[in-house]
Amino acid sequence: MYEFNYHRPTSVEEVKQLMGANDEAKILAGGMTLLPTMKMRLAQPSDLIDLGGIDALAGISDDGDAVSIGAMVCHADVAASDVVVAGIPALADLAGMIGDAQVRNRGTLGGAVANSDPASDYPAAVLGLNATIVTDQRQIAADDYFTGMFETALGENEILQSISFPKPARAAYAKFPNPASRYAVVGVLVADTGNGVRVAVTGAGACAFRATEMENALNENFSSSALDGLTIDATELNSDMHASAEYRAHLVMVMAKRAVAAAGG
Ligand SMILES: Cc1cc2nc3c(=O)[nH]c(=O)nc-3n(C[C@H](O)[C@H](O)[C@H](O)COP(=O)(O)OP(=O)(O)OC[C@H]3O[C@@H](n4cnc5c(N)ncnc54)[C@H](O)[C@@H]3O)c2cc1C
C-alpha cells in the first residue's frame, strides 16, 4: 500500500539523478502536505527523495540588501532567526503565524512555496517582498512564479533551492486565520520596498496575487486611510465552507489596512 523506495541524498546533483531515473519519484521536505496526501491515496510515489540530508538547502544568510533562506529551513527557524528578525521582521512574524508548533518545526519554506497552497502564508511574502526563487536550473522572479491553484512556474523535476528576500524599508503581514488549521482565510503583506509599495494577497484567490489599485493608493500616501473607498472585486475569489468570495473581498481590505498600520502607515 505504502510501497516506495526511500532515498536520503546529500547533494542536489544526487537528487537530480534520482529524479531522472524514477518517473514517479517525489521530493520529500517536511512531509506536512505530502504525507497526508499519500495517506489519502491522492499520491502514490514510487520513490521518496528526502532533502533533509542536503546541507546546501539549509541555513539563512544575510546578503546585505537581502536575506537568503534555504529551501529546507523550517518555519520555526525563520521565525526565530536573528537575521530575519533584524532584516525583515514582517517575514519572521509571518513564519511565526503558520499552523501550530509541530507544523512550524516540520514544514519548510521550500515545501510551502513549491506546493503553493492557495491558503498558505509564504506566497504573500514571496510576492509582496519581490523575492527571487532560486532553483537548480534558474532564478525566477516572484511576479512570474505563482501561476494558479497549486501551480507554479517550477518545472516537473525542478528543485527549489533557496529564496532571496530583499529587505524592505518597512513591511507587515496581517492575516485572518482559519481557527483550526491557522491557514490564511485571507492574508495580506504590505511592503514599502524603497522602490514602490507592493501589496500581496494570499488565501483569497487561486494563488497569491498583487492588489495594484491598493499599491497605487499607497504609493501616493502610505497610510491606511489611503485605502478608504477602495474595494476588491469578488468575482474571481475563492468561495468555500470557510468564507464566501464576498467575505474574503471584505477581509482583504481589512487585513490590508491592518498591515499598513502595523508597518507604520
Ligand atoms: C495542520 C496543518 C496546519 C497548517 N497551517 C498552515 C498555515 O497556517 N499556514 C501555512 O502557510 N501553511 C500551513 N500548513 C502547511 C505547512 O506549513 C507546510 O509548509 C506545507 O504543508 C508544506 O510542507 P513541507 O514543507 O513539509 O513539504 P512536503 O509536504 O514535504 O512537500 C510539499 C510538496 O512540495 C514538493 N517539494 C518540497 N520541497 C521541494 C523543493 N525544495 N523543491 C521542489 N519541490 C519541493 C514536494 O514534492 C510536495 O509535492 C499547515 C499544514 C498542516 C498539516
The ligand as a Gaussian input file, in Angstrom:
#p B3LYP/6-31G(d) Opt

LIG

0 1
 C       -2.255000      21.051000      10.344000
 C       -1.530000      21.946000       9.383000
 C       -1.655000      23.314000       9.507000
 C       -1.001000      24.154000       8.611000
 N       -1.154000      25.508000       8.752000
 C       -0.550000      26.327000       7.873000
 C       -0.671000      27.745000       7.976000
 O       -1.289000      28.279000       8.879000
 N       -0.045000      28.488000       7.039000
 C        0.708000      27.964000       6.022000
 O        1.251000      28.701000       5.206000
 N        0.873000      26.630000       5.920000
 C        0.270000      25.812000       6.810000
 N        0.462000      24.473000       6.707000
 C        1.365000      23.973000       5.636000
 C        2.770000      23.724000       6.190000
 O        3.240000      24.879000       6.792000
 C        3.821000      23.273000       5.157000
 O        4.583000      24.337000       4.717000
 C        3.278000      22.669000       3.921000
 O        2.376000      21.647000       4.290000
 C        4.420000      22.046000       3.081000
 O        5.020000      21.061000       3.882000
 P        6.522000      20.606000       3.782000
 O        7.418000      21.758000       3.776000
 O        6.694000      19.586000       4.840000
 O        6.622000      19.950000       2.311000
 P        6.233000      18.487000       1.826000
 O        4.893000      18.122000       2.325000
 O        7.335000      17.532000       2.090000
 O        6.185000      18.760000       0.250000
 C        5.117000      19.505000      -0.317000
 C        5.229000      19.466000      -1.854000
 O        6.310000      20.266000      -2.300000
 C        7.278000      19.484000      -3.009000
 N        8.578000      19.996000      -2.576000
 C        9.018000      20.083000      -1.288000
 N       10.207000      20.688000      -1.235000
 C       10.542000      20.988000      -2.506000
 C       11.669000      21.636000      -3.101000
 N       12.689000      22.120000      -2.368000
 N       11.697000      21.773000      -4.454000
 C       10.658000      21.321000      -5.221000
 N        9.573000      20.702000      -4.714000
 C        9.516000      20.538000      -3.371000
 C        7.004000      18.040000      -2.605000
 O        7.397000      17.125000      -3.626000
 C        5.498000      18.058000      -2.410000
 O        4.837000      17.961000      -3.672000
 C       -0.186000      23.616000       7.577000
 C       -0.046000      22.232000       7.472000
 C       -0.703000      21.393000       8.355000
 C       -0.516000      19.908000       8.211000

